[in-house]
Amino acid sequence: MFRQEASELKQQGAIAAARDPNSTVTATDAERTLVEQTKAAGGVAFNFNPNATPEEKAAEARAVSL
């Protein structure tokens, strides 16, 4: 349980830092941290190309879940 709580705190910290205008942490940095921490905890997380179509994103998600 401790590992999950630590992961959640790290995610929350990344989000808070990205929202702070005085921080050098960007939204992209926070997103990367969220995806890494979710995967490290055994969850499924995706980081899609923002220019991909919904169909391309769906195909990528299906390919990973197979």
Secondary structure as GFF3:
##gff-version 3
##sequence-region A 1 66
A	DSSP	alpha_helix	2	19	.	.	.	ID=ss1
A	DSSP	alpha_helix	27	40	.	.	.	ID=ss2
A	DSSP	alpha_helix	54	65	.	.	.	ID=ss3
###
